[in-house]
Amino acid sequence: MAGKTNALQKPVQLSGELEAVIGKGPMTRAQVTSKIWEYIKGNSLQDSKDKRQINPDGKLSAVIGKDQISMFKMTAAVSKHLT
């Protein structure tokens, strides 16, 4: 197994919109997910009644859209900003 990296460990390039939210890439998908959650929690973007729902602010809406999104769909939206 040594020397093999899985998809989560492979560094990816980030779009400008995503970099505006979580900082400069490249970073691994695992780091991207972690930083997105830091941003969401740091800016209190989880819905108060249903924590699985994310209410994007101006910066995050450039990445995941302006509408409330479930945390399960958010990963797919974010992945469009990775290359």
PyMOL Python script that loads the backbone (N, CA, C, O; Angstrom):
from pymol import cmd

cmd.read_pdbstr("""\
ATOM      1  N   MET A   1       0.816  -1.209   0.000  1.00  0.00           N
ATOM      2  CA  MET A   1       0.000   0.000   0.000  1.00  0.00           C
ATOM      3  C   MET A   1       0.852   1.264   0.000  1.00  0.00           C
ATOM      4  O   MET A   1       0.381   2.323  -0.412  1.00  0.00           O
ATOM      5  N   ALA A   2       2.082   1.169   0.449  1.00  0.00           N
ATOM      6  CA  ALA A   2       2.909   2.369   0.550  1.00  0.00           C
ATOM      7  C   ALA A   2       3.025   3.057  -0.811  1.00  0.00           C
ATOM      8  O   ALA A   2       3.201   2.402  -1.838  1.00  0.00           O
ATOM      9  N   GLY A   3       2.926   4.362  -0.799  1.00  0.00           N
ATOM     10  CA  GLY A   3       3.045   5.113  -2.036  1.00  0.00           C
ATOM     11  C   GLY A   3       1.726   5.328  -2.755  1.00  0.00           C
ATOM     12  O   GLY A   3       1.640   6.177  -3.642  1.00  0.00           O
ATOM     13  N   LYS A   4       0.702   4.579  -2.391  1.00  0.00           N
ATOM     14  CA  LYS A   4      -0.611   4.768  -3.029  1.00  0.00           C
ATOM     15  C   LYS A   4      -1.417   5.791  -2.256  1.00  0.00           C
ATOM     16  O   LYS A   4      -1.429   5.790  -1.025  1.00  0.00           O
ATOM     17  N   THR A   5      -2.087   6.661  -2.988  1.00  0.00           N
ATOM     18  CA  THR A   5      -2.962   7.622  -2.315  1.00  0.00           C
ATOM     19  C   THR A   5      -4.370   7.425  -2.829  1.00  0.00           C
ATOM     20  O   THR A   5      -4.583   7.177  -4.016  1.00  0.00           O
ATOM     21  N   ASN A   6      -5.326   7.537  -1.930  1.00  0.00           N
ATOM     22  CA  ASN A   6      -6.705   7.442  -2.389  1.00  0.00           C
ATOM     23  C   ASN A   6      -7.188   8.825  -2.799  1.00  0.00           C
ATOM     24  O   ASN A   6      -6.460   9.807  -2.652  1.00  0.00           O
ATOM     25  N   ALA A   7      -8.399   8.909  -3.306  1.00  0.00           N
ATOM     26  CA  ALA A   7      -8.918  10.176  -3.836  1.00  0.00           C
ATOM     27  C   ALA A   7      -8.970  11.265  -2.768  1.00  0.00           C
ATOM     28  O   ALA A   7      -8.785  12.442  -3.078  1.00  0.00           O
ATOM     29  N   LEU A   8      -9.220  10.888  -1.522  1.00  0.00           N
ATOM     30  CA  LEU A   8      -9.305  11.895  -0.461  1.00  0.00           C
ATOM     31  C   LEU A   8      -7.949  12.494  -0.119  1.00  0.00           C
ATOM     32  O   LEU A   8      -7.873  13.615   0.385  1.00  0.00           O
ATOM     33  N   GLN A   9      -6.872  11.751  -0.391  1.00  0.00           N
ATOM     34  CA  GLN A   9      -5.534  12.217  -0.024  1.00  0.00           C
ATOM     35  C   GLN A   9      -4.813  12.913  -1.170  1.00  0.00           C
ATOM     36  O   GLN A   9      -3.760  13.515  -0.958  1.00  0.00           O
ATOM     37  N   LYS A  10      -5.354  12.842  -2.367  1.00  0.00           N
ATOM     38  CA  LYS A  10      -4.697  13.429  -3.531  1.00  0.00           C
ATOM     39  C   LYS A  10      -4.976  14.930  -3.584  1.00  0.00           C
ATOM     40  O   LYS A  10      -6.139  15.333  -3.572  1.00  0.00           O
ATOM     41  N   PRO A  11      -3.943  15.763  -3.643  1.00  0.00           N
ATOM     42  CA  PRO A  11      -4.194  17.213  -3.712  1.00  0.00           C
ATOM     43  C   PRO A  11      -4.948  17.588  -4.990  1.00  0.00           C
ATOM     44  O   PRO A  11      -4.671  17.058  -6.066  1.00  0.00           O
ATOM     45  N   VAL A  12      -5.892  18.496  -4.855  1.00  0.00           N
ATOM     46  CA  VAL A  12      -6.679  18.970  -5.995  1.00  0.00           C
ATOM     47  C   VAL A  12      -6.575  20.489  -6.070  1.00  0.00           C
ATOM     48  O   VAL A  12      -6.288  21.156  -5.077  1.00  0.00           O
ATOM     49  N   GLN A  13      -6.812  21.018  -7.260  1.00  0.00           N
ATOM     50  CA  GLN A  13      -6.834  22.469  -7.459  1.00  0.00           C
ATOM     51  C   GLN A  13      -8.220  22.984  -7.111  1.00  0.00           C
ATOM     52  O   GLN A  13      -9.220  22.308  -7.353  1.00  0.00           O
ATOM     53  N   LEU A  14      -8.279  24.177  -6.545  1.00  0.00           N
ATOM     54  CA  LEU A  14      -9.555  24.764  -6.146  1.00  0.00           C
ATOM     55  C   LEU A  14      -9.917  25.912  -7.088  1.00  0.00           C
ATOM     56  O   LEU A  14      -9.039  26.599  -7.610  1.00  0.00           O
ATOM     57  N   SER A  15     -11.212  26.109  -7.298  1.00  0.00           N
ATOM     58  CA  SER A  15     -11.657  27.260  -8.093  1.00  0.00           C
ATOM     59  C   SER A  15     -11.423  28.531  -7.280  1.00  0.00           C
ATOM     60  O   SER A  15     -11.242  28.470  -6.064  1.00  0.00           O
ATOM     61  N   GLY A  16     -11.428  29.667  -7.946  1.00  0.00           N
ATOM     62  CA  GLY A  16     -11.270  30.944  -7.264  1.00  0.00           C
ATOM     63  C   GLY A  16     -12.349  31.175  -6.226  1.00  0.00           C
ATOM     64  O   GLY A  16     -12.079  31.708  -5.150  1.00  0.00           O
ATOM     65  N   GLU A  17     -13.585  30.771  -6.547  1.00  0.00           N
ATOM     66  CA  GLU A  17     -14.702  30.946  -5.607  1.00  0.00           C
ATOM     67  C   GLU A  17     -14.476  30.133  -4.331  1.00  0.00           C
ATOM     68  O   GLU A  17     -14.733  30.604  -3.223  1.00  0.00           O
ATOM     69  N   LEU A  18     -13.994  28.915  -4.511  1.00  0.00           N
ATOM     70  CA  LEU A  18     -13.755  28.059  -3.351  1.00  0.00           C
ATOM     71  C   LEU A  18     -12.578  28.585  -2.532  1.00  0.00           C
ATOM     72  O   LEU A  18     -12.615  28.569  -1.302  1.00  0.00           O
ATOM     73  N   GLU A  19     -11.538  29.049  -3.216  1.00  0.00           N
ATOM     74  CA  GLU A  19     -10.385  29.614  -2.501  1.00  0.00           C
ATOM     75  C   GLU A  19     -10.789  30.837  -1.673  1.00  0.00           C
ATOM     76  O   GLU A  19     -10.218  31.080  -0.610  1.00  0.00           O
ATOM     77  N   ALA A  20     -11.757  31.595  -2.148  1.00  0.00           N
ATOM     78  CA  ALA A  20     -12.225  32.763  -1.400  1.00  0.00           C
ATOM     79  C   ALA A  20     -12.852  32.354  -0.071  1.00  0.00           C
ATOM     80  O   ALA A  20     -12.865  33.131   0.884  1.00  0.00           O
ATOM     81  N   VAL A  21     -13.372  31.125  -0.016  1.00  0.00           N
ATOM     82  CA  VAL A  21     -14.013  30.641   1.202  1.00  0.00           C
ATOM     83  C   VAL A  21     -13.011  29.952   2.135  1.00  0.00           C
ATOM     84  O   VAL A  21     -13.005  30.211   3.338  1.00  0.00           O
ATOM     85  N   ILE A  22     -12.168  29.077   1.583  1.00  0.00           N
ATOM     86  CA  ILE A  22     -11.348  28.221   2.461  1.00  0.00           C
ATOM     87  C   ILE A  22      -9.843  28.448   2.335  1.00  0.00           C
ATOM     88  O   ILE A  22      -9.074  27.796   3.042  1.00  0.00           O
ATOM     89  N   GLY A  23      -9.405  29.337   1.472  1.00  0.00           N
ATOM     90  CA  GLY A  23      -7.975  29.584   1.338  1.00  0.00           C
ATOM     91  C   GLY A  23      -7.388  28.935   0.099  1.00  0.00           C
ATOM     92  O   GLY A  23      -8.065  28.206  -0.626  1.00  0.00           O
ATOM     93  N   LYS A  24      -6.114  29.217  -0.129  1.00  0.00           N
ATOM     94  CA  LYS A  24      -5.422  28.778  -1.337  1.00  0.00           C
ATOM     95  C   LYS A  24      -5.195  27.277  -1.386  1.00  0.00           C
ATOM     96  O   LYS A  24      -4.847  26.654  -0.383  1.00  0.00           O
ATOM     97  N   GLY A  25      -5.395  26.708  -2.565  1.00  0.00           N
ATOM     98  CA  GLY A  25      -5.082  25.304  -2.790  1.00  0.00           C
ATOM     99  C   GLY A  25      -3.661  25.202  -3.299  1.00  0.00           C
ATOM    100  O   GLY A  25      -2.942  26.201  -3.277  1.00  0.00           O
ATOM    101  N   PRO A  26      -3.225  24.050  -3.754  1.00  0.00           N
ATOM    102  CA  PRO A  26      -3.995  22.812  -3.725  1.00  0.00           C
ATOM    103  C   PRO A  26      -4.100  22.237  -2.309  1.00  0.00           C
ATOM    104  O   PRO A  26      -3.250  22.484  -1.454  1.00  0.00           O
ATOM    105  N   MET A  27      -5.158  21.470  -2.090  1.00  0.00           N
ATOM    106  CA  MET A  27      -5.313  20.721  -0.841  1.00  0.00           C
ATOM    107  C   MET A  27      -6.081  19.441  -1.143  1.00  0.00           C
ATOM    108  O   MET A  27      -6.685  19.303  -2.206  1.00  0.00           O
ATOM    109  N   THR A  28      -6.052  18.520  -0.209  1.00  0.00           N
ATOM    110  CA  THR A  28      -6.744  17.251  -0.423  1.00  0.00           C
ATOM    111  C   THR A  28      -8.249  17.454  -0.262  1.00  0.00           C
ATOM    112  O   THR A  28      -8.695  18.436   0.331  1.00  0.00           O
ATOM    113  N   ARG A  29      -9.024  16.513  -0.797  1.00  0.00           N
ATOM    114  CA  ARG A  29     -10.484  16.584  -0.636  1.00  0.00           C
ATOM    115  C   ARG A  29     -10.870  16.562   0.842  1.00  0.00           C
ATOM    116  O   ARG A  29     -11.814  17.234   1.257  1.00  0.00           O
ATOM    117  N   ALA A  30     -10.130  15.783   1.627  1.00  0.00           N
ATOM    118  CA  ALA A  30     -10.412  15.724   3.066  1.00  0.00           C
ATOM    119  C   ALA A  30     -10.194  17.100   3.707  1.00  0.00           C
ATOM    120  O   ALA A  30     -10.989  17.525   4.544  1.00  0.00           O
ATOM    121  N   GLN A  31      -9.119  17.797   3.317  1.00  0.00           N
ATOM    122  CA  GLN A  31      -8.859  19.137   3.841  1.00  0.00           C
ATOM    123  C   GLN A  31      -9.948  20.111   3.391  1.00  0.00           C
ATOM    124  O   GLN A  31     -10.395  20.953   4.170  1.00  0.00           O
ATOM    125  N   VAL A  32     -10.372  19.991   2.133  1.00  0.00           N
ATOM    126  CA  VAL A  32     -11.429  20.864   1.616  1.00  0.00           C
ATOM    127  C   VAL A  32     -12.693  20.699   2.460  1.00  0.00           C
ATOM    128  O   VAL A  32     -13.284  21.685   2.899  1.00  0.00           O
ATOM    129  N   THR A  33     -13.101  19.455   2.684  1.00  0.00           N
ATOM    130  CA  THR A  33     -14.301  19.179   3.478  1.00  0.00           C
ATOM    131  C   THR A  33     -14.165  19.758   4.882  1.00  0.00           C
ATOM    132  O   THR A  33     -15.085  20.393   5.397  1.00  0.00           O
ATOM    133  N   SER A  34     -13.019  19.533   5.483  1.00  0.00           N
ATOM    134  CA  SER A  34     -12.780  20.025   6.833  1.00  0.00           C
ATOM    135  C   SER A  34     -12.857  21.559   6.889  1.00  0.00           C
ATOM    136  O   SER A  34     -13.471  22.121   7.796  1.00  0.00           O
ATOM    137  N   LYS A  35     -12.230  22.226   5.914  1.00  0.00           N
ATOM    138  CA  LYS A  35     -12.216  23.694   5.892  1.00  0.00           C
ATOM    139  C   LYS A  35     -13.610  24.264   5.611  1.00  0.00           C
ATOM    140  O   LYS A  35     -13.988  25.292   6.173  1.00  0.00           O
ATOM    141  N   ILE A  36     -14.369  23.593   4.742  1.00  0.00           N
ATOM    142  CA  ILE A  36     -15.742  24.033   4.471  1.00  0.00           C
ATOM    143  C   ILE A  36     -16.539  24.005   5.771  1.00  0.00           C
ATOM    144  O   ILE A  36     -17.271  24.947   6.078  1.00  0.00           O
ATOM    145  N   TRP A  37     -16.392  22.912   6.540  1.00  0.00           N
ATOM    146  CA  TRP A  37     -17.131  22.801   7.804  1.00  0.00           C
ATOM    147  C   TRP A  37     -16.662  23.834   8.819  1.00  0.00           C
ATOM    148  O   TRP A  37     -17.472  24.375   9.572  1.00  0.00           O
ATOM    149  N   GLU A  38     -15.357  24.114   8.848  1.00  0.00           N
ATOM    150  CA  GLU A  38     -14.853  25.176   9.734  1.00  0.00           C
ATOM    151  C   GLU A  38     -15.541  26.495   9.384  1.00  0.00           C
ATOM    152  O   GLU A  38     -15.972  27.240  10.263  1.00  0.00           O
ATOM    153  N   TYR A  39     -15.634  26.764   8.086  1.00  0.00           N
ATOM    154  CA  TYR A  39     -16.253  28.010   7.617  1.00  0.00           C
ATOM    155  C   TYR A  39     -17.733  28.053   7.995  1.00  0.00           C
ATOM    156  O   TYR A  39     -18.224  29.066   8.493  1.00  0.00           O
ATOM    157  N   ILE A  40     -18.437  26.953   7.757  1.00  0.00           N
ATOM    158  CA  ILE A  40     -19.875  26.886   8.057  1.00  0.00           C
ATOM    159  C   ILE A  40     -20.119  27.104   9.552  1.00  0.00           C
ATOM    160  O   ILE A  40     -20.987  27.885   9.942  1.00  0.00           O
ATOM    161  N   LYS A  41     -19.348  26.407  10.377  1.00  0.00           N
ATOM    162  CA  LYS A  41     -19.537  26.529  11.827  1.00  0.00           C
ATOM    163  C   LYS A  41     -19.082  27.890  12.329  1.00  0.00           C
ATOM    164  O   LYS A  41     -19.727  28.484  13.194  1.00  0.00           O
ATOM    165  N   GLY A  42     -17.971  28.388  11.789  1.00  0.00           N
ATOM    166  CA  GLY A  42     -17.442  29.685  12.213  1.00  0.00           C
ATOM    167  C   GLY A  42     -18.365  30.845  11.872  1.00  0.00           C
ATOM    168  O   GLY A  42     -18.332  31.888  12.524  1.00  0.00           O
ATOM    169  N   ASN A  43     -19.189  30.656  10.845  1.00  0.00           N
ATOM    170  CA  ASN A  43     -20.108  31.712  10.413  1.00  0.00           C
ATOM    171  C   ASN A  43     -21.570  31.378  10.724  1.00  0.00           C
ATOM    172  O   ASN A  43     -22.485  32.034  10.226  1.00  0.00           O
ATOM    173  N   SER A  44     -21.777  30.350  11.552  1.00  0.00           N
ATOM    174  CA  SER A  44     -23.123  29.936  11.981  1.00  0.00           C
ATOM    175  C   SER A  44     -24.086  29.777  10.798  1.00  0.00           C
ATOM    176  O   SER A  44     -25.172  30.356  10.788  1.00  0.00           O
ATOM    177  N   LEU A  45     -23.672  28.987   9.807  1.00  0.00           N
ATOM    178  CA  LEU A  45     -24.481  28.820   8.592  1.00  0.00           C
ATOM    179  C   LEU A  45     -25.373  27.582   8.622  1.00  0.00           C
ATOM    180  O   LEU A  45     -26.133  27.346   7.682  1.00  0.00           O
ATOM    181  N   GLN A  46     -25.290  26.785   9.695  1.00  0.00           N
ATOM    182  CA  GLN A  46     -26.210  25.646   9.805  1.00  0.00           C
ATOM    183  C   GLN A  46     -27.571  26.155  10.251  1.00  0.00           C
ATOM    184  O   GLN A  46     -27.667  27.045  11.095  1.00  0.00           O
ATOM    185  N   ASP A  47     -28.614  25.588   9.683  1.00  0.00           N
ATOM    186  CA  ASP A  47     -29.969  25.977  10.056  1.00  0.00           C
ATOM    187  C   ASP A  47     -30.195  25.665  11.535  1.00  0.00           C
ATOM    188  O   ASP A  47     -29.825  24.591  12.008  1.00  0.00           O
ATOM    189  N   SER A  48     -30.795  26.590  12.253  1.00  0.00           N
ATOM    190  CA  SER A  48     -30.963  26.399  13.698  1.00  0.00           C
ATOM    191  C   SER A  48     -31.921  25.253  14.027  1.00  0.00           C
ATOM    192  O   SER A  48     -31.768  24.603  15.060  1.00  0.00           O
ATOM    193  N   LYS A  49     -32.902  24.999  13.166  1.00  0.00           N
ATOM    194  CA  LYS A  49     -33.869  23.934  13.424  1.00  0.00           C
ATOM    195  C   LYS A  49     -33.403  22.581  12.891  1.00  0.00           C
ATOM    196  O   LYS A  49     -33.701  21.546  13.487  1.00  0.00           O
ATOM    197  N   ASP A  50     -32.679  22.584  11.780  1.00  0.00           N
ATOM    198  CA  ASP A  50     -32.211  21.344  11.157  1.00  0.00           C
ATOM    199  C   ASP A  50     -30.743  21.515  10.786  1.00  0.00           C
ATOM    200  O   ASP A  50     -30.416  22.102   9.755  1.00  0.00           O
ATOM    201  N   LYS A  51     -29.871  20.999  11.630  1.00  0.00           N
ATOM    202  CA  LYS A  51     -28.422  21.190  11.454  1.00  0.00           C
ATOM    203  C   LYS A  51     -27.885  20.570  10.168  1.00  0.00           C
ATOM    204  O   LYS A  51     -26.765  20.865   9.752  1.00  0.00           O
ATOM    205  N   ARG A  52     -28.691  19.708   9.538  1.00  0.00           N
ATOM    206  CA  ARG A  52     -28.228  19.108   8.275  1.00  0.00           C
ATOM    207  C   ARG A  52     -28.368  20.082   7.112  1.00  0.00           C
ATOM    208  O   ARG A  52     -27.818  19.848   6.036  1.00  0.00           O
ATOM    209  N   GLN A  53     -29.092  21.160   7.318  1.00  0.00           N
ATOM    210  CA  GLN A  53     -29.298  22.158   6.267  1.00  0.00           C
ATOM    211  C   GLN A  53     -28.295  23.308   6.433  1.00  0.00           C
ATOM    212  O   GLN A  53     -28.053  23.781   7.543  1.00  0.00           O
ATOM    213  N   ILE A  54     -27.724  23.741   5.317  1.00  0.00           N
ATOM    214  CA  ILE A  54     -26.746  24.824   5.318  1.00  0.00           C
ATOM    215  C   ILE A  54     -27.389  26.037   4.648  1.00  0.00           C
ATOM    216  O   ILE A  54     -27.971  25.924   3.570  1.00  0.00           O
ATOM    217  N   ASN A  55     -27.279  27.185   5.292  1.00  0.00           N
ATOM    218  CA  ASN A  55     -27.772  28.447   4.733  1.00  0.00           C
ATOM    219  C   ASN A  55     -26.563  29.256   4.275  1.00  0.00           C
ATOM    220  O   ASN A  55     -25.919  29.915   5.091  1.00  0.00           O
ATOM    221  N   PRO A  56     -26.244  29.214   2.975  1.00  0.00           N
ATOM    222  CA  PRO A  56     -25.010  29.851   2.511  1.00  0.00           C
ATOM    223  C   PRO A  56     -25.047  31.375   2.659  1.00  0.00           C
ATOM    224  O   PRO A  56     -26.085  32.008   2.466  1.00  0.00           O
ATOM    225  N   ASP A  57     -23.888  31.948   3.006  1.00  0.00           N
ATOM    226  CA  ASP A  57     -23.745  33.403   2.997  1.00  0.00           C
ATOM    227  C   ASP A  57     -23.235  33.810   1.610  1.00  0.00           C
ATOM    228  O   ASP A  57     -23.154  32.973   0.712  1.00  0.00           O
ATOM    229  N   GLY A  58     -22.901  35.058   1.435  1.00  0.00           N
ATOM    230  CA  GLY A  58     -22.472  35.558   0.126  1.00  0.00           C
ATOM    231  C   GLY A  58     -21.304  34.791  -0.472  1.00  0.00           C
ATOM    232  O   GLY A  58     -21.342  34.409  -1.642  1.00  0.00           O
ATOM    233  N   LYS A  59     -20.265  34.565   0.327  1.00  0.00           N
ATOM    234  CA  LYS A  59     -19.074  33.863  -0.174  1.00  0.00           C
ATOM    235  C   LYS A  59     -19.389  32.412  -0.525  1.00  0.00           C
ATOM    236  O   LYS A  59     -19.027  31.930  -1.599  1.00  0.00           O
ATOM    237  N   LEU A  60     -20.062  31.727   0.386  1.00  0.00           N
ATOM    238  CA  LEU A  60     -20.326  30.304   0.177  1.00  0.00           C
ATOM    239  C   LEU A  60     -21.334  30.082  -0.949  1.00  0.00           C
ATOM    240  O   LEU A  60     -21.289  29.053  -1.623  1.00  0.00           O
ATOM    241  N   SER A  61     -22.238  31.033  -1.158  1.00  0.00           N
ATOM    242  CA  SER A  61     -23.237  30.859  -2.225  1.00  0.00           C
ATOM    243  C   SER A  61     -22.592  30.839  -3.608  1.00  0.00           C
ATOM    244  O   SER A  61     -23.160  30.286  -4.549  1.00  0.00           O
ATOM    245  N   ALA A  62     -21.406  31.441  -3.737  1.00  0.00           N
ATOM    246  CA  ALA A  62     -20.686  31.378  -5.020  1.00  0.00           C
ATOM    247  C   ALA A  62     -20.231  29.952  -5.320  1.00  0.00           C
ATOM    248  O   ALA A  62     -19.972  29.606  -6.473  1.00  0.00           O
ATOM    249  N   VAL A  63     -20.135  29.134  -4.282  1.00  0.00           N
ATOM    250  CA  VAL A  63     -19.681  27.750  -4.445  1.00  0.00           C
ATOM    251  C   VAL A  63     -20.857  26.778  -4.505  1.00  0.00           C
ATOM    252  O   VAL A  63     -20.883  25.900  -5.368  1.00  0.00           O
ATOM    253  N   ILE A  64     -21.828  26.921  -3.605  1.00  0.00           N
ATOM    254  CA  ILE A  64     -22.889  25.908  -3.505  1.00  0.00           C
ATOM    255  C   ILE A  64     -24.265  26.409  -3.928  1.00  0.00           C
ATOM    256  O   ILE A  64     -25.240  25.662  -3.847  1.00  0.00           O
ATOM    257  N   GLY A  65     -24.360  27.648  -4.374  1.00  0.00           N
ATOM    258  CA  GLY A  65     -25.651  28.198  -4.778  1.00  0.00           C
ATOM    259  C   GLY A  65     -26.269  29.015  -3.651  1.00  0.00           C
ATOM    260  O   GLY A  65     -25.845  28.920  -2.499  1.00  0.00           O
ATOM    261  N   LYS A  66     -27.258  29.804  -3.987  1.00  0.00           N
ATOM    262  CA  LYS A  66     -27.845  30.733  -3.024  1.00  0.00           C
ATOM    263  C   LYS A  66     -28.894  30.094  -2.109  1.00  0.00           C
ATOM    264  O   LYS A  66     -29.187  30.621  -1.036  1.00  0.00           O
ATOM    265  N   ASP A  67     -29.455  28.967  -2.530  1.00  0.00           N
ATOM    266  CA  ASP A  67     -30.526  28.340  -1.748  1.00  0.00           C
ATOM    267  C   ASP A  67     -29.966  27.469  -0.636  1.00  0.00           C
ATOM    268  O   ASP A  67     -28.828  27.005  -0.699  1.00  0.00           O
ATOM    269  N   GLN A  68     -30.788  27.257   0.378  1.00  0.00           N
ATOM    270  CA  GLN A  68     -30.426  26.327   1.439  1.00  0.00           C
ATOM    271  C   GLN A  68     -30.137  24.972   0.802  1.00  0.00           C
ATOM    272  O   GLN A  68     -30.822  24.563  -0.135  1.00  0.00           O
ATOM    273  N   ILE A  69     -29.127  24.279   1.310  1.00  0.00           N
ATOM    274  CA  ILE A  69     -28.718  23.002   0.724  1.00  0.00           C
ATOM    275  C   ILE A  69     -28.466  22.012   1.857  1.00  0.00           C
ATOM    276  O   ILE A  69     -28.003  22.396   2.931  1.00  0.00           O
ATOM    277  N   SER A  70     -28.771  20.737   1.615  1.00  0.00           N
ATOM    278  CA  SER A  70     -28.482  19.744   2.658  1.00  0.00           C
ATOM    279  C   SER A  70     -26.982  19.448   2.627  1.00  0.00           C
ATOM    280  O   SER A  70     -26.331  19.558   1.589  1.00  0.00           O
ATOM    281  N   MET A  71     -26.457  19.073   3.785  1.00  0.00           N
ATOM    282  CA  MET A  71     -25.015  18.813   3.851  1.00  0.00           C
ATOM    283  C   MET A  71     -24.622  17.651   2.945  1.00  0.00           C
ATOM    284  O   MET A  71     -23.461  17.540   2.550  1.00  0.00           O
ATOM    285  N   PHE A  72     -25.579  16.783   2.611  1.00  0.00           N
ATOM    286  CA  PHE A  72     -25.272  15.649   1.735  1.00  0.00           C
ATOM    287  C   PHE A  72     -25.107  16.095   0.281  1.00  0.00           C
ATOM    288  O   PHE A  72     -24.280  15.549  -0.448  1.00  0.00           O
ATOM    289  N   LYS A  73     -25.889  17.082  -0.134  1.00  0.00           N
ATOM    290  CA  LYS A  73     -25.774  17.602  -1.502  1.00  0.00           C
ATOM    291  C   LYS A  73     -24.621  18.592  -1.628  1.00  0.00           C
ATOM    292  O   LYS A  73     -24.109  18.825  -2.723  1.00  0.00           O
ATOM    293  N   MET A  74     -24.217  19.173  -0.503  1.00  0.00           N
ATOM    294  CA  MET A  74     -23.150  20.177  -0.524  1.00  0.00           C
ATOM    295  C   MET A  74     -21.843  19.595  -1.069  1.00  0.00           C
ATOM    296  O   MET A  74     -21.126  20.269  -1.808  1.00  0.00           O
ATOM    297  N   THR A  75     -21.532  18.355  -0.709  1.00  0.00           N
ATOM    298  CA  THR A  75     -20.288  17.737  -1.167  1.00  0.00           C
ATOM    299  C   THR A  75     -20.230  17.688  -2.690  1.00  0.00           C
ATOM    300  O   THR A  75     -19.188  17.971  -3.280  1.00  0.00           O
ATOM    301  N   ALA A  76     -21.334  17.334  -3.324  1.00  0.00           N
ATOM    302  CA  ALA A  76     -21.376  17.286  -4.789  1.00  0.00           C
ATOM    303  C   ALA A  76     -21.213  18.682  -5.377  1.00  0.00           C
ATOM    304  O   ALA A  76     -20.534  18.854  -6.390  1.00  0.00           O
ATOM    305  N   ALA A  77     -21.835  19.687  -4.743  1.00  0.00           N
ATOM    306  CA  ALA A  77     -21.719  21.063  -5.232  1.00  0.00           C
ATOM    307  C   ALA A  77     -20.274  21.551  -5.122  1.00  0.00           C
ATOM    308  O   ALA A  77     -19.764  22.204  -6.033  1.00  0.00           O
ATOM    309  N   VAL A  78     -19.626  21.236  -4.018  1.00  0.00           N
ATOM    310  CA  VAL A  78     -18.235  21.657  -3.806  1.00  0.00           C
ATOM    311  C   VAL A  78     -17.312  20.946  -4.800  1.00  0.00           C
ATOM    312  O   VAL A  78     -16.360  21.547  -5.297  1.00  0.00           O
ATOM    313  N   SER A  79     -17.585  19.682  -5.089  1.00  0.00           N
ATOM    314  CA  SER A  79     -16.681  18.928  -5.971  1.00  0.00           C
ATOM    315  C   SER A  79     -16.604  19.517  -7.375  1.00  0.00           C
ATOM    316  O   SER A  79     -15.632  19.280  -8.092  1.00  0.00           O
ATOM    317  N   LYS A  80     -17.619  20.283  -7.772  1.00  0.00           N
ATOM    318  CA  LYS A  80     -17.560  20.951  -9.082  1.00  0.00           C
ATOM    319  C   LYS A  80     -16.489  22.043  -9.112  1.00  0.00           C
ATOM    320  O   LYS A  80     -16.115  22.520 -10.183  1.00  0.00           O
ATOM    321  N   HIS A  81     -16.000  22.434  -7.937  1.00  0.00           N
ATOM    322  CA  HIS A  81     -14.972  23.476  -7.850  1.00  0.00           C
ATOM    323  C   HIS A  81     -13.584  22.904  -7.649  1.00  0.00           C
ATOM    324  O   HIS A  81     -12.648  23.635  -7.324  1.00  0.00           O
ATOM    325  N   LEU A  82     -13.443  21.589  -7.841  1.00  0.00           N
ATOM    326  CA  LEU A  82     -12.146  20.924  -7.684  1.00  0.00           C
ATOM    327  C   LEU A  82     -11.711  20.345  -9.018  1.00  0.00           C
ATOM    328  O   LEU A  82     -12.522  19.819  -9.780  1.00  0.00           O
ATOM    329  N   THR A  83     -10.403  20.451  -9.287  1.00  0.00           N
ATOM    330  CA  THR A  83      -9.859  19.828 -10.513  1.00  0.00           C
ATOM    331  C   THR A  83      -8.592  19.073 -10.186  1.00  0.00           C
ATOM    332  O   THR A  83      -7.980  18.479 -11.075  1.00  0.00           O
TER     333      THR A  83
END
""", "prot")
cmd.dss("prot")
cmd.show_as("cartoon", "prot")
cmd.util.cbc("prot")
cmd.orient("prot")
